[in-house]
Amino acid sequence: MGLPALEFSDCYLDSPQFRERLKSHELELEKTNKFIKELIKDGKALIQALKNLSTAKRKFAESLNEFKFQCIGDAETDDEICIAKSLQEFAGVLQNLEDERTRMIENANDVLILPLERFRKEQIGAAKEAKKKYDKETEKYSTVLEKHLSLSAKKKEAHLHEADNQVDHVRQHFYEVSLEYVFKVQEAQERKMFEFVEPLLAFLQGLFTYYHHGYELAKDFNHFKTDLTISIQNTRNRFESTRSEVECLMKKMKENPHEHKSISPHTMEGYLFVQEKRSFVSTWVKYYCIYYREPKRMTMLLFGGKNVEEESFTLKSCTRRKTDSIEKRFCFDIESVDRPGVITMQALSEEDRRLWMEAMDGREPVYTLNRDSQNEAMAQLDVIGFNVIKKFIYAVETRGIDEQGLYRLVGVNSRVQKLLSLAMDPKTCADVELDSTEWEIKTITSGIKHYLRMLPGPLMTYQYQRSFIKAAKLDNPEARVAEIHSIVHRLPEKNRQMLELLMKHLAKVASHHLQNLMTVANLGVVFGPTLLRPQEETVAAIMDIKFQNIVVEILIENHERIFKDVPVSGGGQGNIQLNLPRRRSADSKAPSCSERPLTLFNTPTFTEKDRVEKRNSLAVNSSADLSSVNCNSTHDSTRLNSLSTADGDQDGLLPRQSRPNSLPQLRKARALYACKAEHDSELSFIAGTIFENVHRSREPGWLEGTLDGKTGLIPENYVEFF
C-alpha cells in the first residue's frame, strides 16, 4: 500500500486523520532526504578514492538495494514498477564491478552529485520551508481563534465585526498556506520518481565507458536501460499532466473553497467547542466531531488527546442557543437519547453553526450552497456527432497523419470553436472544406478533442470509469486486456461505436509514429484524461490519470480484438448489429455533406441465424466508411432514433418505411434530406423535393423515382411516402 493522497479539501477540515496522513508524507520525505545525503556522500567517496573503489561501490550498491519507493495511490503502473525496481537493478550492476579497478570519472560530479543536491535543496528543502511556515500559521490560527471565541457577545457590534474580519483573514491565510504545503509535499514525492533516479542512470552510463569490460556489461544492461528510459519519460510526461491538474485544482480551491469540498461519507464533520462543567466551573473543550445523518449518531474525538477512545451518542434534538442566553457566540444545544442533560456546543462561526444545525435538522432554516450552473454540452452521440468526427478523422488521415506532434499541438481556441460550430450546423456543414488550407491540422485535431470534452459525460462513461481504472491496475497484462474487453462491451451502443471509430484512427496515427512522433504512450497521455475523466475532481482522481492513459494504450494496441469480438463472458449480450448497405462512394472521394452514413437502409428480413452471424458487424464506425462520411441534414436527428417494433420487426432495427413488406408501389414521396448524385443513374435533389412514380429498385437499399421528367435511383431511407 502506497502513501495516501492528500486532498486539498482536507486542508479546510484540518482533521487529526488528515494530519496523520500528512505526517506519513513528511516522514517519507525525511527518509528520502537522509538517503540522498548518504548517497551523495558515498558518490564523492567513489570519485575521490580509487583505492577504496570496491568498498565504496559495495556500500553504494547496498544503499540502493535497501531503499524502497513509496508511490502515491493503491497501485503502481508498469512504468512505476520498472522505476521502483531500478535501484535494485543498479545495485546488481555495481556488484558485478566491485572487483574491477577504474580511474576517476571526470564528469561524475556534474551528472550525479549536483542533480541530487539540487533536488534535495530545491524540492525537499522547499517542502521543509513550507512545513515551517505551515506549523507557524497553525499555531497562529489556533491562538487567534481561541482568543476570538472567548470574546463576549456583549461587546459592541462594531468591535465584534472587526474581530470577525480579523479571524476570517487569519483563517483564509492559514488555509492558503495549508494548500501550498500539501501541494509542495506531493510535488516533491512525485518528482523523486524521475529527478532522483535519472542522475543515477546517467552516472551508471558514464561508468560503462571507463571499465575494460564495460562494453559487454552495457550490452547486458541495455534492455533494462531502454525500458527504464521509456518508463522515466512516460512518468515525466504523466507528471507534467498531473502536476498541472493538481495545481489547477489547488487554484480552484483557493478561489471557491466551498464549491470544491470533497463529498464526505459523513453528513457533517469539523471542530466544535463543548461546554463542560468541572467543579462548578465551566470550561470549553475542543473536539473533532462527526455527525452521521442516517443513524443520527454523533462521534467526538478530543483534540490533542492520546489513546483516548471516541465518545459517541444518538442525537435526539438540536436547538439554536439565543444570543442573550449565553456569553459565547455561535452556540447551540443538543440532546441525546442515551446521555442525560443538554450538551452546549460552540461552532467556529455563524455559517459553521448554520451548517451543523442544518445537518442535524435543527430549528434554523435549511440553506443549500449554490453552484454555478454549467451550460449543457452541445455535443451529443448522434448522427451529427458521428459524421463530424468521421469527417475530421478523414481529413487528419489524408492530410496530416505524418505531422510531428499530432494531437499534442493545440489549435487556436477561437478557430476550433468556429470550426465545430460550422461543421455541426446543418446549414453550413456543406461549406466546410477540410481538404483546403483554411483549416490547419492542429485545428482539426483540437476539434476532435474538444468535441469529446463537450459530451455530457465522458465517452467511456462515469459508470464504468472505476472499472476501467481497476482493470488497468491488474498485474497480468493479458488479464488487463480481457477485463477491458469485457467492460467495453458493457458500454452503451453509441459510446462503443464512437470509441471504436476513435481507436482505429489512433492506431493508424501510432503506426506513423516514426514521422509524427506520436507513440501509443503519447496518445494515451493525450486522450486518457478526456475519455475517462472522473465525475469528481480530487487529487486521488488526478493520480489515477496514469491508469487512464494505460487503458487508452490497451484499447489502441488491441482495438481489433476488443471491438471485433464480443467477449464470451457476456459483456456484449443483446447487442445485435447488422451489416447494412450504404451509398456507393469511391474510397478516394472526400466526405459529402448530404450523405447520412448512420441511417438504416432497407435490408432484407433476417432470420435469427442471420442476426447471430451479424451480431458483431458495425455499420457506423467501419473504417471502410471513412471515405463516405458526411454531416447531418436538416432533418431532426431524433427521427433517426424512432425505431418501431411493430409489424414483425422484433428487434426494432428498421424504420417503418424501410421494411420490405410496407413499401408502397408507384406513389409519391418527399425527400427528407439533400443528396448529390455520384453516378448518372442517380438523382440529385434537395430536402423537400417531391418524387413521382416511386417504386422499388432491383438494387437493395434503393428506390426508383421520377423528378422533372428524369427517372433515376434514390436512397430508400432519404424519403418518406405520403
MOZIMO-V896775 format. One line per field, one symbol per residue. psi: psi as a letter, one per 30 degrees, with the letter a starting at -180 (. if undefined). burial: + if it has 16 or more other ideal C-beta (glycine too) atoms within 10 Angstrom, else -. A space follows every 50 residues. Layout:
psi = ???
burial = ???
This chain:
psi = kakkkjkeffefehleeeeeeeeeeeeeeeeeeeeeeeeeeeeeeeefie fgeeeeeeeeeeeeffkkkjlklglkleeeeeeefeeeeeeeeeefgffk lllkjegeeefeeeeeeeeeeedeeeeeeeeeeeeeeeeeeeeeeeeeff kkfglkeeeeeeeeeeeeeeeeeeeeeeeeeeeeeeeeeefffefeeeee eeeeeeeeffkegeeeeeeefeeeeeeeeeeeeeeeeeeeeeeeeeeeee eeeeeieffgkljkfleklakkkkkkkjhgkklkkkkjkkkjeeghkkkk kkkflkhklkkllkkelkkkkkegfkellhllkkklegkllkkklklfle eeeeeeeeeghafklklkkkkkkkkkkfkliaeeeeeeeeeeeeeeffeg fgkkgkfekklkeeeeeeeeeefgjfffeffjjfglfejlefeeeeeeee eeffkellegkeegeeeeeeeffkejeeeeeeeeeeeegflleeeeeeee eeeeeeeeeefgffefgjleeeeeeefefefhklekjleeeefgeefeee eeeeeefgeeeefekkkffgfgkfikkkjkllkkkkffklkkefliffkj lkklkkleeeeefgegkjeegkfffffgllllafkkffeffiklglhgif fhfkleffkefgklkhlllkkfllkkkglfflkkllkfkkklhklklfkk gllklkjhfkkakkkegflkl.
burial = -++++++++++++++--+--++--++-++--++-++--++-++-+++--- --+--++-+++-+++-+-+++++-++++++-+++-++-+++-++--+--+ -+--+--+--+++-+++-++--++--++-++--+--++--+--++--++- +--------+--+---+--++--+++++++++++++++++++++++++++ +-++-+++--+--+--++--+--++-++--+++++++++-+++-++--++ --+---+--+++----+++++++++--------+-+++++++---+++++ ++---------++-+--+-++------+++++++-+------+++++++- -+++++++++-+-+--------------+++-++++++++++++++--++ +-+--++---+---++--++-+++-+--++-+-+----++++++++++++ ++-++--++++--++-+++++++------++++++++++++--+++++++ ++++++++++-----+-+++++++++++++++++--++++++++++++++ +++++++++--++--++---++--++++-++++-+----+++++++++++ +++--+---------+-+++++--+++++++++-+-+--+--------+- --+++-+++---+-----+-+++++--+---++-+-+-+-+--+--+--- +++++-+----++++++++---
